[in-house]
Amino acid sequence: MNTAINTQENTALNTFRNLSTPLRSLISINEIFEVLREKANYYNTLTYTQKCIINTSNIAGTVQRRLRKKNIRLTKNLVKSILKAEEQYYQNLTTIY
């Protein structure tokens, strides 16, 4: 039994649940997992100051370009929606705990 609260798979699944129904039909959990993984990889390359001033639109654009190299084609708006759903998931976690 997996007792970890915040694994990448759980985050992807809960992000999927936070998406609206029309968006859920456009994307798979595996694609969300790839988006979140690329976002994490991108964040690892940034300095603290860059992390503080970057906005969701810039992150979405960079993640979208990185995913294209893996032959995953998503629109920038869809990537932004995924990132906002992930943010909502973490906000829900803070209210629970």
C-alpha positions as a Python dict, from the first residue, in 0.01 Angstrom:
ca = {
    (1, 'M'): (0, 0, 0),
    (2, 'N'): (131, 340, -95),
    (3, 'T'): (117, 565, 210),
    (4, 'A'): (297, 864, 58),
    (5, 'I'): (70, 1165, 38),
    (6, 'N'): (246, 1352, -238),
    (7, 'T'): (394, 1125, -503),
    (8, 'Q'): (413, 1241, -862),
    (9, 'E'): (145, 990, -960),
    (10, 'N'): (-92, 1113, -689),
    (11, 'T'): (-30, 1472, -787),
    (12, 'A'): (-106, 1394, -1151),
    (13, 'L'): (-423, 1208, -1057),
    (14, 'N'): (-548, 1483, -828),
    (15, 'T'): (-459, 1747, -1085),
    (16, 'F'): (-668, 1550, -1337),
    (17, 'R'): (-957, 1552, -1090),
    (18, 'N'): (-933, 1930, -1051),
    (19, 'L'): (-970, 1987, -1426),
    (20, 'S'): (-1309, 2069, -1568),
    (21, 'T'): (-1497, 1789, -1743),
    (22, 'P'): (-1440, 1921, -2098),
    (23, 'L'): (-1065, 1945, -2033),
    (24, 'R'): (-1052, 1594, -1891),
    (25, 'S'): (-1172, 1457, -2222),
    (26, 'L'): (-885, 1631, -2404),
    (27, 'I'): (-596, 1493, -2199),
    (28, 'S'): (-478, 1176, -2029),
    (29, 'I'): (-329, 1132, -1684),
    (30, 'N'): (1, 1030, -1846),
    (31, 'E'): (14, 1363, -2032),
    (32, 'I'): (-54, 1548, -1708),
    (33, 'F'): (225, 1348, -1547),
    (34, 'E'): (461, 1456, -1826),
    (35, 'V'): (355, 1822, -1790),
    (36, 'L'): (421, 1815, -1415),
    (37, 'R'): (753, 1637, -1463),
    (38, 'E'): (871, 1893, -1720),
    (39, 'K'): (757, 2176, -1495),
    (40, 'A'): (961, 2028, -1208),
    (41, 'N'): (1264, 1986, -1434),
    (42, 'Y'): (1229, 2346, -1550),
    (43, 'Y'): (1195, 2472, -1192),
    (44, 'N'): (1516, 2292, -1101),
    (45, 'T'): (1704, 2506, -1354),
    (46, 'L'): (1579, 2837, -1209),
    (47, 'T'): (1732, 3045, -935),
    (48, 'Y'): (1526, 3148, -633),
    (49, 'T'): (1477, 3499, -771),
    (50, 'Q'): (1361, 3365, -1107),
    (51, 'K'): (1113, 3135, -934),
    (52, 'C'): (970, 3433, -746),
    (53, 'I'): (910, 3652, -1051),
    (54, 'I'): (808, 3399, -1318),
    (55, 'N'): (440, 3373, -1410),
    (56, 'T'): (223, 3080, -1515),
    (57, 'S'): (216, 3189, -1879),
    (58, 'N'): (596, 3177, -1910),
    (59, 'I'): (610, 2840, -1736),
    (60, 'A'): (339, 2703, -1966),
    (61, 'G'): (524, 2820, -2276),
    (62, 'T'): (850, 2661, -2169),
    (63, 'V'): (682, 2336, -2067),
    (64, 'Q'): (494, 2327, -2398),
    (65, 'R'): (818, 2366, -2595),
    (66, 'R'): (988, 2093, -2392),
    (67, 'L'): (695, 1857, -2445),
    (68, 'R'): (706, 1911, -2821),
    (69, 'K'): (1053, 1756, -2819),
    (70, 'K'): (889, 1443, -2671),
    (71, 'N'): (617, 1450, -2939),
    (72, 'I'): (349, 1554, -2690),
    (73, 'R'): (144, 1826, -2853),
    (74, 'L'): (-61, 2038, -2612),
    (75, 'T'): (-176, 2396, -2645),
    (76, 'K'): (-34, 2660, -2418),
    (77, 'N'): (-380, 2726, -2271),
    (78, 'L'): (-423, 2358, -2189),
    (79, 'V'): (-84, 2350, -2016),
    (80, 'K'): (-183, 2664, -1821),
    (81, 'S'): (-508, 2495, -1716),
    (82, 'I'): (-312, 2193, -1593),
    (83, 'L'): (-76, 2414, -1393),
    (84, 'K'): (-371, 2599, -1239),
    (85, 'A'): (-538, 2268, -1150),
    (86, 'E'): (-214, 2158, -982),
    (87, 'E'): (-204, 2484, -789),
    (88, 'Q'): (-565, 2426, -681),
    (89, 'Y'): (-470, 2077, -562),
    (90, 'Y'): (-195, 2218, -340),
    (91, 'Q'): (-427, 2489, -207),
    (92, 'N'): (-677, 2218, -113),
    (93, 'L'): (-400, 2028, 65),
    (94, 'T'): (-314, 2329, 278),
    (95, 'T'): (-675, 2370, 388),
    (96, 'I'): (-696, 1999, 480),
    (97, 'Y'): (-371, 1991, 675),
}
